[in-house]
Amino acid sequence: MANLEAPRRGRDTASGSYVLDTGTLIAAAAAVCLAQIALAIPAVLNGLFQLDLGPTSAQLTWISDAFLVPVCLLELTFGALGDLFGRKRLLVGGALILALGEAIAVLTPGAGTATGTRVLVLWTGQIIAGIGAAALFPTSLAMVAAGTHTTRERARAVTIWAAALSVGGTISSVLAGLVATLHFGSDPDAGWRWAFLVVLVLALISAVLSMLLAKDSSAPAGRSLDWPGQITIAVALFALLYAVIQGPTSGWGSPQVVTGFIVAVIFLGLFILAETRSPAPLLRLDLFANRAFSVAAIVTVLSMFAFLGIAYATSIRLSAIQGFSPLKTSIAFVFLNGMAVVQVTLTARLIERYNPKWPLGGGCVLMGAGALWLAAVPATNLSLAPVIVPFILVGAGFALAVSSVTAVTVNTAPNHLAGMASGTTNMLRDFGFTLGPAIVGAVALSQAAAQIARAVAGGAALRHGLAAFNAAPAHVPATQRPSVEAAVHAV
């Protein structure tokens, strides 16, 4: 593996001796935690969406993906905007935009309105909330990177940032489990609105914390809006995400999916051409000449793909096959996401004392060991206990991996390019998150459908199994739910 230790050079050119203080770190951690909660919560509520809104399979899929797509498309752009106009205002503005999106989602019309209209309102809320999250992910990390100037400071701050991201995943699973279990008002199927309302309140709290605690920073030297770069990368990523998301449902050889991949390749080439000619590129391609940066980019996508793939496949096992309640299923995922918090001190010390390739490699090994262990536990074992220890291994490995690759990516760029490096690592991470459920789920869900068909006798019980699956906290976009539905109805 490449030598992932890179020199730390430069500093935030606009703020001089800008140093990360406790208040700014708290604001950044709260922002990334909020963004991850908002990203994860819709996929956890798919069962309630289905019961209340009655969407088609495609409509249900895009409730989650309406949030995820703008996150991936705009993270590089918001990295540049933070450098140009100040990161504090983006941290505050991103939280307020996210709150607006959640408010629109809460105000989705009731049962008397046509399904298409109701879903369209919810999509709109999700898109707006996703734009807010796209500002929060790179901006919070850029503030951490720009204000840390030693190995020890950088390792500690990045580990706390990564732990806050994992805490967001834990909160989303527990919150969704409670919403799906408790009954609010006369229409329990519409209880999903309470989850969005909680996220709205958290967004307002995050905005206030950022206004009161965060110190501003920016780095406009050598940065611009770079419209050719922004347009071409947005089209390339959208086409690629569309093809990946739609592939399992429409078929990987279908015209729209193949067209999506072709458009992605063409516009990726145009993006590279635009960046090589731009005097102030959105992404400096020479960063990839650094072996550490290139390896970290590849490993980021692969490790996030593995983590979300493991989480998604296990969610199918616990909910669709074994019929666990949403709240009980969320207990298992607390162990998965909670390890980042438990081992904050250990992870920071490992990154500080050793070349990051070692904790990164160790994290990948732990995730692989946990995946093999989970695969060896028979689905006929209906206890939660057998998955706890492998989940701890996967969670511990994820905590090491995400902290290590984040540290490597921001370390290999000078501090005045913190926004660019932060946008890149967040975009790669979220792209890996998309690949996990799309590809692994395509395989796992076909097996899940077969398991349900063999284990359940009678159409009513089969529908009950599907309802358990749809109400389960998958922690990932709903990409594969149409596939399992179609497979089961075909049995």
N, C-alpha and C positions, 0 to 999 in steps of 0.2 A: 504494500500500500504506500501511496505517496507520503512524503514527509509533510504532515499537516500543520506543523508548527511554523508560523509565519511572523515576521517582524511587525511590530506595531509602530506605525509612523504617521506623522501629521497630526493635526488636531482640528477642531471645529473652527474654520477660518473666520466665521462671522462672530463668534462669541469669545474668541481669544482663549482665555483660561477656563472655559466652561468645564465644570466638574459636576458629575452626577451626585446630587444630594439625596437624602432619604425621602423628602417630599416628592421629588421627581420620580424616584424609583417606585414609590407607592402609587402614584398616578399612572405610570406606565404599566405596572402590574395589574392594576384595576382595569385599565383599558383593554389589555389583551385578554384578560379573563372574561370581560363582558363580550368581546368579539367572538370568543370561542363558544360561550353559552349560546349566543344568538345563532351561530353557525350550526351548532349541534341540535338545538331544541326542536326544530321542525321535523326532522327525521324520526325523532322519538315519539312524535304525536300522530303518526300516520294513521293509526287505528281510529283515533277520534276524528281526524279529518274525514276519513272514509265514511264513518257512521253519521257525521253531522252534515257534511257537504255533498256526499254522494258523487264524487268526481269519477271521471274515467281513469283508467290506469295511467295514461299519459299525463293527464292533469295532476294526478297525485304525485307522479314522479317529479314534475317541474315545480311543485310547491317548495321542495328543498333546493332544487337546482337553480331556481330563480334567485336565491341568495348566493349560492356558491359561485356561479358564473361571474357576476360583477366583482366578486372578491378576487378571483384569479386574474381577470382582465385589467384591473385598475391598480393593483398593488405597486407596480413599477411607476406608474404615473403619480400616485400619491407620495411615493418616495421622493420624486423630483419636486413636487409641490411643497413638501415640507422643507426641503433644502432651500427653496426659493423664497417662500413667504413666512416661514417660521413653523416649527413643529408643535408648539403649544396650541396655537389656534386650530391646527388640524386635529389634535387630540380632543379638544373641546368640540369642534365642529363635527368630527366623526361620530362622537357619542350622541350629539343632538340629532344628526341625520338618522342614526340608527334608531333613536327614540321615536322619531317621526314615522319611520317604517313600521315599527312595532305598534304604534297607535293606529295606523291605517289597518293593520292586520286585526287588531282588537275590534275595530269598527266594521268588519266584514258583515254584510247584511245577513239577516236571519233566514229561517226556513221558507218564508213566503216569497223569496226572490229566486229567480232562475239560477240553477247550478253554475252555468257558465259565468254569469255576472259575479256571483259570490267568489268563485275561484279567481276570476280576473282581479278583483279587489285584493284578495290575499296575495296573489302574485305581485301586484304593484307594491304592497307593503314589504314583501320579501326583497324585491329588487332594490328599493330605497334603503332598507336595512343593510343589505349587502354592500351598497356603496359606502355606507358609514363604516362598516367593518373593514372594508378595503383601505380606508384611511387609518384605522386604528392599528392594524397588524404591523405594517412597516414603520409607522411613525413612532409607536411605542418602543420598538427595537432600536430604531435610529437614535432616539434620545438616550437609551442605555449605552449604545456603542460610542456615540460622540462624547459622552461624559466620562468614560473610563479610559485610563491611560497607562495602566499597569496590568500585568498578567493576573495578579490576584483580584484587582477590582473588576476586570472584565469577566473572569471566571465566575465570581460571586454574583454579579449583576445579571449575566446571561442565564445562569442557573435559576435564579429567582424568577426571571421573565418566563422561562420555559415551564417552571413549576406552576406559575399563575395560569398559563395556557392549559395545563392538565387539570388544574382545579376547575376551570370552566367546563371541561368535559364531565367532571364528577358532578358538579352542580346541575348541569342540564339533565343528566340521567336521573338523579334523585327527584328533581322538580317535576319532570315528566312522569315519573313513576307515581308520585303523589297525586298529580292532576288526573291520571288515568284511574287511580284507585278511589279517590274521594269524589263525592258528588256535590256539585255546586249548583244551587238553584233547581228549577223545575226541569231543566234540560241538561242532563249529565253529559250527553254527547258533545255539547258545545263548551265543555269545560276547558278545552284547549286554549280558549281566549285568556283564561287566568294565567297560564304560563307566559303568554306574550305580554300580559300586563305586568307581571313580575320583571321580565326582561326590560320593559319600558322604564320601570322605576329604577332598576340597576343602571340603566343608561344615563338617566338624569343624575344619579349619585356620582357616576364616573365623571360626567361633565363638570360637576361642582368640584370634585377632588382635583381635577386637572386645572381648573381656574384658580383654585386656592393654593395648590401645592407645587405644581410643575414650574420649572424654570424654562424659559424659552431658549431655543437654539436654532441655528440655520447654517447653511453652507452654500451660498449662491454661486461662488466662483466656479466657472466651468460647467454650470448647469443651465438648462433652458427647458422650455416645454416640449421641444422636438416633436412637432406634430406628425411628420412622416413616420418616425419611430413608434409613436403612440398608436397611430391608426393601424399600421401594418401588424404590430404585435397583438393588438386587440382582435383584429380579424383572424389572425393565425390561431390564437388561443381559443377564440370562440368556436371556430370551425373544428378544432381538435377536440375540445370538450364536448361539443355536440355529437361528434362521431363516437367518442368513447361512451358517453351517456346513453345514446340511442342505439348503439350496436347490439347489446343483448336483447333489446325489445324488437327492433326492426330486422335484425340479422346483420352480421358483419359484412356480408356481400351485397346488401341492398344498395340501390342507387344513391339514396341520400347519405348513407354512411360513407360509402366510397368517395362521393363528391366532397364530403366534409374533410376527409383525410387529404385529398388532392389540394383543396383550397388551403388547408393548413400548411402543407409543404410549400406551395407557391408563395404565400404571404410570409412565411418564415424566411424564405430566401430574400424577399423584398425588404424585410426588416433588417437582415444582415447587411444588405446593400445600403440601406438608408443610414445605418449606424456607422458604417465605414466612411461615409461621406459627410456626416454631420460634425460640425465644429464643437458641439456640446451634446453628445449622444445621450439618449435615455439610459442606455446600458453600454458601458465601455467594454467592447469585445476583447480588449487586451487583458482584461482580468482573467479570462479563461486560458491565457497563456501561462498563468500561474498554475502549476500542477495541483497545488493544494486546493485552490478554488474549484478547479474542474472536477477533481475527485469528490470534493464535498458536495458539489451540485448533483452529481450522479447518485451518490449515496443518499442524499436527501430524498430524492424521488423514490428510490428503491426501498429505503427503510420506512418511509411514510406509507408507501404502498403495502408493505408487509404488515405494518401495525394495523392499519384500517382493514386490511383483508382478514387478519386474524380476528379482530373485534367483530367484523360483520358476520363471518362464518359462525363464530361462537354465539352471536345473537340469534341466528337462525336455529342453532341447536337448542338453546335454552327456551326459546319462545315457540317457534313453529313445530318443533319435533317433541319437546318435552312439556310444553304447555305451561311454563312458569308465568306467573303474573308479572306485569310490568314493574311493580315495586320490588318483587323478589329478584327479577333479572337485574335491576339497577344495582342491587347489592354486589353482585359479581363485578360490575363495572366500576364500582368504587375502588376495589382493589387494583383494577387495571390502571385507572387514572391517578389514584392516590399515592402511588409509589414515588412520583416526582416530588411530592411534598415531603414525604418521609425521608428521602435521601438527598435533600437539598445540600446539606453540609458536605456529605460524602462526594457527591457529584462535583461540587465546586472545587474541592481539594484535588480530586483526580485530574480535572482539566487544568488546574493551576500547576500541579507538580509534574505531570507527564505530558508527553506529546499527545495531542488530542486524538491521534489515530488509535491509541490503545483503548481509552474508554469508548470510542466510537465502535471499534471492532468488538470489544467486549459486549457492548449493548446489542449489536446485531446478533452475536452468538446467543445471548440470553433470550432474545425474541425468537430465534430459531428453535432453541431448546424448548421454550414454552409452547410453540406451535406444534412440535412433534409430540409433546406430552399430551396436549389437547386432542390431537388426532388419535392417540392411543386409548383415550377414555371412551368406552362404548356408549353410544347414544341411548342404550337401554338402561344405563345407570341414571336414575331420575333424581339423584341427590345433587345439591349445589356444591357440596364439599370437594368433589374430585377436580373441579375446575379452578378452585381458589389458588392453589399453589402455582400452577402454570400461568394463571393470570398475573400473579405477583412477579413471576419471572419476566413475562412479556412487558409488564408495566415498568419494571426496573430497567430493562433493556431499552425501552422507549425513552425513559428519562435520560439515560446516558447518551443515547444516540442523538436526540433532538438538541440537547444542550451542546454536545460536541460539534455537530455540523453547523449549528448557529454560530458558535464561537469561531470556528474556522473561517466561515464565510465573512463575518464582519472583521476578523483579524487580518485577513489578506488584503483588505482595501484600506487606504488611508482614511483617517477620521473625517476629512471633508467629503468623502464619498460614502459616508455612513448611510445616508438615505438610499442610495443606489444599491448598496450591498444588502440592506435590510429588505428593500422591496424584492430583490432577487431571491433571497432565501425564503421569504414568506410565499412568494409565487410558486417556487419549486415545491415547498412543503404542501401547499394546498392542491397543487396538481397531483402530487402523490396520493393525497387523501381521496381525490376523485378516482384515480386508477384502481385503488384498493377494492371498493365495492363493485365497480363496474366489471372488472376482470375476474377477481376471485369469486364474487357473488354469482357470476354467470355459471360457474362450475358448481358452487356450493348449493345454489337454489335448485338446480336440477336434481341433486341428491336429496334435498329437503322434500321436494314434491314426491319423490319416490318413497321416502320414509313415511310421509303422511298417508299416502295411498295404501301402503301395506299395513300400516298400524291401525288405521281407522276403517271401520265397516259402516257404511251408510253415509248418505249425502249430508244429513244434518250434523253429524259429528265432524265430517270433513270441513264443513263451513265453520264450525267452532274452532277447528285447528287453524284455519286461515285467519279468523278474527284474533286469535292469540298471537299469531305472527305479526299481524298488522299493528297491534297495540304495543308491540315490544320495543324497548329502546335500542335501536340499531346503531345509534351514535354516528351514523353516516347518512348521506343522501339516499332517497328512496328508490334509487335507480332500478333495483332488481325486483321490486314487489310485483310489477306487472308480469314478469317472467314466471314467478311461482304461481301466481293466480291463473295464468293461462295453462301452465303445466298441470295444475290440479284439476281444472275443469276438463282437461283433455283425458283424464284418467277414467 
